Amino acid sequence: MPHHYRLKMVEPAGNISSVLGVVLQVGKWVAAPLWRQFKYLYNYNTNFDNLQEEVNRLKDAKDRVERKVDAAERNVEEIEGNVKKWQNNVEKTVVQAERLIQDKSNNPRCLKGLCPNLKTCYKHSKKAFKLKRDDIGPLLQQEERFEGVSYPSIQQSNYEKNFDKLRDDVLKMKNARLKVQHKVEEAKINGEETEEDVKKWLEDVDSIIVKAEEMIENQSSIGTDRKTRYQNSKAASELMVEDIGPLLQQEERFHKVSYSSIQQSDYEKNFDKLGYDVFKLMNARRKVQRKVEEAKNNVEEIEEDVKKWLEDVDSIIVKAEELIENQSSVSTDWESRYRNSKAASKLMVDNIGPLLQQGERFDKVSHPTIHKEIWLRYNEDYLAFKSRNSTVKNVLDALNDEEILMMGVYGMGGLGKTTLVQEIGRKAEKDKLFDEIVFVEVTETLDVKRIQTEIADKLGVKFNNESERTSKLYERLRNDKKILLILDNVWEDLDLRTVGIPLGVNHDGCKLLLTTRNLDVLDKMGSKSNFGMNVLNEEEAWNLFQKMAGNVIQTRELNSLPNDVCKECGGLPIVIATVARALRNKRNQFEWEDALRELRAPSPTKFIGYLEKEYQKIALSYKYLRDELKKTFPISSLMKNSTSISDLFKHIVSLDILKGDNLTMEQARKRLDKVVRELKYSCLLLHGFTDRQFSMHDVIRAFAITIAFTDHHVFTERNDIERVWKDKNKLRKCTGISLPGSSISQFWRKDWDCPDLEFFYSTWGYTFEIPEEFFTVMPKLKVLNLFNMQQSSLPSSLDLLTNLQTLCLDGSHIESVAIIGKLENLKVLSLQQLAIEELPIEIGQLTQLKLFKLSHCQSLKIIAPNVISKLLQLEEFYVRGCPSQWKVEVLEELKLLSQLACLDINIVDSKMLPKDFFSKELKS
């Protein structure tokens, strides 16, 4: 039976996609393999949009190069051949692309103009795609590699004048040599000794004359190549400036070429000059020493020539001061006075003069170094358990085996896998098995770019552009050095090639040590030497418990309670450490009995998952926390590892967590520092990369996020959408929300109603724009963090947040922030790395503001007068790294802020500072 198809007629001006939808469906019925040819039709508009965008980029690159070329030509420089060729190719490519774009608009249509000519569309789309990929793309990459577009040129007349001058200078030098040689001969006849510096001068002159005459003789054999002539002319100029000129000047200072006696006046003048030269050398030393101290404070390595220069300067200063001190004791004996005067002259010419010149050339005195990581230096808490020693030995044996390139350690969370592999790294470093050892945490949220950056930073690799990240890291890891790369906490199959990690025949000296909870991950990644970890045996668990709990376990009244509690911890190191620290210094028998009772018969569970029982045991540590710590702990679990305490402070300070009446910002910071220290001590927080950062074990974090939800009604992406986020009654109890920007659109609903919400934290994304009515449903909001938000303006409902005290928009791209001025109760405002050009005058309405961060706003050029002066409660102001040209009157306003205690600012010209600017004590 024949099939009948009905084609829907479209308007001639309709989108090609509507027609293609029908055509493609028919195409799939008739011949599925033809799909590959239809991709150019399907992407017709996209290919031309991409082509237009790339053409615009290419035109911009063409303009940049032309400006450089024009500047070079004005500077009478020669344009590089590859640059000229690039310009010609760009011109041709732009013409070709624009002609193709014009042809698109002139594309003839079929069926009396009702639909496009598909054959022509296919050809045009394919051409657009290939033109972008094969022509425009390489041209843009080539433009990025242009280090310069020109080189200096030299006119024929200048070239000849240069060599004419060289001939004149050689003649002068020959004449000078004859004069000096004549004096030397006369001195010899009179039985006098020739000065050493005169002898050396004669030798240097002979050498330079030979060099110059060879250069003059070779001049005629040089062709017309401009670059070669420029290089030769430059060499002639350098010879005249650096050698012939100084030698002629030195000859003019040869009043005498020998010695027999010395005049009193000359003697005193010589030592006066020595004293002045020593003074200059001391000043030069102080300048270099200041640079050295700054470099050391920045933990940089001092250059060897700088170290030697400082040593030489110290030695010469001592020698010169001794010479000056002994001057008065010298008798009137002419020979003794001559020898001392000669020693002073020699010291100035041979030592002090060169040292002063060398000191002036020290633009940099140091270079950055790759510092040994803290975990590699020591770990006082590590205990060498017998059950772990065999694993350590097996891994070390694998590291020594040239045939094994990758190995892994696996086991449940909290067993101490990270601690174990770090101890292995320390042993490998001590035994010098590797030249470099790098440790990187992968985490459950795979971020290849972050992993690449951490490895590169620890190996001293600098990426010039994004395209070379993988290849450059790959080459660095496969160089001649032996490198151990430890990838900790791997949750899924990681494509090593994507990261840039070499293995197999190309590994050279690189070996890989992994930790994971899942043996299947190691199998998928091709690791054949894998070692499992189990819980500690009773003896090992007790040793760890003793170390963590301290002397309190020896309290007689506790009887066997410490041992009983330890047994209930199940041999899991993270649980043992957490519970033992929680009971440290607890000498009341009831507290231990209560802990034991909860370990043996926990209350109805609030936790689910693989470590349900372990979470209940960790809850003991949380139970013994002070109220201040209990409220800080869940908030800190919402932050990523190695978050700075300063970032945590912005979110905590406005939530009425820190105890104390009317705390200043500085007092509140010190209070939070104490809270974080106590949380670290209880093993609920860990150190980050520095002491001013913190991290959290993933087992502890899972527990903390559950506590945040069950006890404080904090919603995260881990909460079920259907059972939690869509439950209006639960949402009305919500006090906090923490979501990554990539997930916000998944959870946001127009019927949100959060009357008790006080905390909203999101790393905003590019795919979701905040609706205008977004903030109407959260009247009690106190803390709002929308990191990296990408939209032109803030929602108008923002001004309804009358209780808002903290607002963070760091890294966002927002054209106008004037609406912030309506948030009159705001105390903390962070606009770091914000893409704004002018600080709006409305900010002056924030009269309750105490902390203001504007650091690294690269586009900020204007801070209007009479804005800062209105922030009368401001205690801390951070504006470092902004290109704003400070006006004196704006700086004067800072003096009016009586509460200001901390100011972080760049001032290029200190003369702009108002009088008595630092009359009050500030922290920088």
HELIX and SHEET records of a PDB file:
HELIX    1   1 ILE A   16  VAL A   30  1                                  15    
HELIX    2   2 ALA A   32  LEU A   34  5                                   3    
HELIX    3   3 TRP A   35  TYR A   42  1                                   8    
HELIX    4   4 TYR A   44  ARG A   74  1                                  31    
HELIX    5   5 GLY A   81  SER A  105  1                                  25    
HELIX    6   6 LEU A  118  LYS A  130  1                                  13    
HELIX    7   7 LEU A  131  ILE A  136  3                                   6    
HELIX    8   8 GLY A  137  GLU A  144  1                                   8    
HELIX    9   9 GLN A  156  ILE A  189  1                                  34    
HELIX   10  10 GLU A  196  GLN A  219  1                                  24    
HELIX   11  11 ARG A  226  LEU A  239  1                                  14    
HELIX   12  12 MET A  240  ILE A  244  3                                   5    
HELIX   13  13 GLY A  245  GLU A  252  1                                   8    
HELIX   14  14 GLN A  264  ASN A  297  1                                  34    
HELIX   15  15 GLU A  304  GLN A  327  1                                  24    
HELIX   16  16 TRP A  334  LEU A  347  1                                  14    
HELIX   17  17 MET A  348  ILE A  352  3                                   5    
HELIX   18  18 GLY A  353  GLU A  360  1                                   8    
HELIX   19  19 ILE A  374  ARG A  377  1                                   4    
HELIX   20  20 LYS A  386  ASN A  400  1                                  15    
HELIX   21  21 LYS A  417  LYS A  430  1                                  14    
HELIX   22  22 VAL A  448  LEU A  459  1                                  12    
HELIX   23  23 GLU A  466  GLU A  468  5                                   3    
HELIX   24  24 ARG A  469  LEU A  477  1                                   9    
HELIX   25  25 LEU A  496  VAL A  499  1                                   4    
HELIX   26  26 GLY A  504  ASN A  506  5                                   3    
HELIX   27  27 LEU A  519  LYS A  524  1                                   6    
HELIX   28  28 GLU A  538  ALA A  549  1                                  12    
HELIX   29  29 GLY A  550  GLN A  554  5                                   5    
HELIX   30  30 ARG A  556  LEU A  558  5                                   3    
HELIX   31  31 LEU A  561  GLU A  568  1                                   8    
HELIX   32  32 PRO A  573  LEU A  583  1                                  11    
HELIX   33  33 GLN A  589  ARG A  600  1                                  12    
HELIX   34  34 GLU A  612  LYS A  623  1                                  12    
HELIX   35  35 ASP A  627  SER A  637  1                                  11    
HELIX   36  36 ILE A  645  ILE A  652  1                                   8    
HELIX   37  37 MET A  665  TYR A  681  1                                  17    
HELIX   38  38 ASP A  698  HIS A  712  1                                  15    
HELIX   39  39 ILE A  721  TRP A  725  3                                   5    
HELIX   40  40 LYS A  728  LYS A  733  1                                   6    
HELIX   41  41 GLY A  741  SER A  743  5                                   3    
HELIX   42  42 ILE A  744  PHE A  747  1                                   4    
HELIX   43  43 PHE A  774  VAL A  777  5                                   4    
HELIX   44  44 SER A  796  LEU A  800  5                                   5    
HELIX   45  45 ALA A  818  LYS A  822  5                                   5    
HELIX   46  46 ILE A  841  GLN A  845  5                                   5    
HELIX   47  47 ILE A  868  LYS A  870  5                                   3    
HELIX   48  48 VAL A  888  LEU A  894  1                                   7    
HELIX   49  49 SER A  910  MET A  912  5                                   3    
SHEET    1   A 2 GLU A  77  ILE A  79  0                                        
SHEET    2   A 2 SER A 150  PRO A 152 -1                                        
SHEET    1   B 2 ARG A 109  CYS A 110  0                                        
SHEET    2   B 2 CYS A 115  PRO A 116 -1                                        
SHEET    1   C 2 GLU A 193  THR A 194  0                                        
SHEET    2   C 2 SER A 258  TYR A 259 -1                                        
SHEET    1   D 2 GLU A 301  ILE A 302  0                                        
SHEET    2   D 2 SER A 366  HIS A 367 -1                                        
SHEET    1   E 5 GLU A 436  GLU A 441  0                                        
SHEET    2   E 5 ILE A 483  VAL A 490  1                                        
SHEET    3   E 5 CYS A 510  THR A 516  1                                        
SHEET    4   E 5 MET A 406  TYR A 410  1                                        
SHEET    5   E 5 SER A 529  GLY A 532  1                                        
SHEET    1   F 3 THR A 643  SER A 644  0                                        
SHEET    2   F 3 GLN A 693  SER A 695 -1                                        
SHEET    3   F 3 LEU A 686  HIS A 687 -1                                        
SHEET    1   G 9 VAL A 714  THR A 716  0                                        
SHEET    2   G 9 GLY A 736  PRO A 740  1                                        
SHEET    3   G 9 PHE A 759  THR A 763  1                                        
SHEET    4   G 9 VAL A 783  PHE A 787  1                                        
SHEET    5   G 9 THR A 806  CYS A 808  1                                        
SHEET    6   G 9 VAL A 828  SER A 830  1                                        
SHEET    7   G 9 LEU A 851  LYS A 853  1                                        
SHEET    8   G 9 GLU A 876  TYR A 878  1                                        
SHEET    9   G 9 CYS A 902  ASP A 904  1                                        
SHEET    1   H 2 GLU A 838  LEU A 839  0                                        
SHEET    2   H 2 ILE A 862  ILE A 863  1                                        
END                                                                             
